[in-house]
Amino acid sequence: MLGTMQDRPLVLPHIFERAEKYSSRKEIITGDATGGVQRRTYGEWADRTRRLGGVLDQLGISEAGRVATFAWNTANHLELYFAVPCSGRVLHTLNIRLFPEQLTYIVNHAEDEAIFIDRSLLGLIGPLLDTFETVKHLIVMDDGAPTEFPAGHEFADYEELLAGAEPVEFSVDDENRAASMCYTSGTTGHPKGVIYSHRSTFLHTMGAMTADSVGVAETDTILPVVPMFHANAWGLAHAAVATGASLVMPGPQMTPPALAGLIESEKVTIAAGVPTIWMGVLPELEGRDLSALRLIPCGGSAVPKALSEAYRAQVGLPILQAWGMTETSPLASVARIPSTLADRPEDELIDLRASQGPPVLCVGLRVADQVTGEELPWDGETSGELQAAGPWVTASYYNDERSPQSFTSDGWLKTGDVAVITPEGFVKIVDRTKDVVKSGGEWISSVELENEIMAHPAVAEAAVIGVSHPKWSERPLACVVAAEGSEVTKEEILEFLDGRVPGWWLPDDIIFISEVPKTSVGKFSKKDLRERFGDHVLPTAGD
Ligand code: AMP
């Protein structure tokens, strides 16, 4: 037999130990709720992370127990990112923007045993604490916010627990062991859980480090504006630790002036966020020294050409568009222009940068006919459902009977996005089959919004579509049919919805139509509505 390589597991303790050994003097900077920044070296971070492992033991968190976070991007959150999986437990990042009922569902569905909460977020989670069935420990991480502690619950203090704990050794043998999980909200029904293994996270981290994807390196200073609670901050938190890159964590300082200030003062080289963030930050960049900045990865929603070009004009850097999903860890494609296309005319290059790009190493992407499932040609014209496969693409949803609907018979993930692929392999998303609106990087369920509107006694039918918005990428437009013999106004519907849905779900406009167009099987035809009203100019477009 020919010799083979050693079979060593791809597990997070290896990434952790690299930072501890080789990057101990590098810094993680975190913005707090008072407007200040706190500095921590990787050495201090590593010691605290080991102590946090001790805290989890002391709290009696079970062997593969789920530990939830309700937190901004902070050095503390990064401690949880490693201490939880490196001690064999499963990190569950709760998305702070989910609907309250969704948060209750996911905490109970994941059977979270503890929740680590940033103090500034206590007000959001406080009203839900009684609905959590399995949570035994609530730990508060004080970020300087004066938020009151909700009455009737006991909270432990993160710093006190760390001070009283011993550092532990980390060891994980099975690379397929679950490391973390994140729920994604779909069209209807409850959010669906995606489980990341040590192996998938390890490989994804290396994926984020390859030069032709994001290309994170030790010399970088990374500002992940993209949240650690939604799709793993696009892998940047792990990649920073793996390389020893400096990290600038904004914490609750998410305003455009604060972010622009951090980019300048900390000499950020990679700043990543959704298009809404970069739209807000752009006017704040005027007159600042941004010479350190080398890359602005952006995704979560389509990056408008104009935005990318505005950055090219002002900062000298076009935006680097990436596409991915919670289900794909998320990094799946990056719109880097290969050398073979670099001599194309400028307007073609602009178009290529506005596409979702070719897949990164390890990921397969294809388009398939939505009815027959047959694979479609890469002609840049034939559109079909985008499907994905790879070692960091999920194979199922956690404990969810809806799983089979999302996968093809050969195991590819049906993404719910509709795309064409060019002969060069560039993916261009043209539509989506999933019925949702993505506003500022977070989902609004059209179907739930429609149900709430249709609960109004004077409404017969309501269909919600996403319409492009200069600031939020998309905002909901409601197309409403009044009940026979009834009259209802936009204001009455908005007033009716107030309190029934989160404020940021309220439609930006409501138009009245005589009938909602239907498909052959009687479903609302969103495609027709999008064709008819996709260009509708929202009254909020100038805000
Ligand atoms: P999530 O799982 O919440 O991160 O959402 C993933 C979905 O966001 C994708 O299936 C797309 O619909 C959308 N998305 C992500 N990145 C992009 C992008 N670069 N362009 C267009 N849509 C995107």
Residues whose N, C-alpha, C, O or C-beta is under 5 A from the ligand:
A	BS01	AMP	T184 A231 C298 G299 G300 S301 A302 V303 A322 W323 G324 M325 T326 E327 Q356 T415 D417 I429
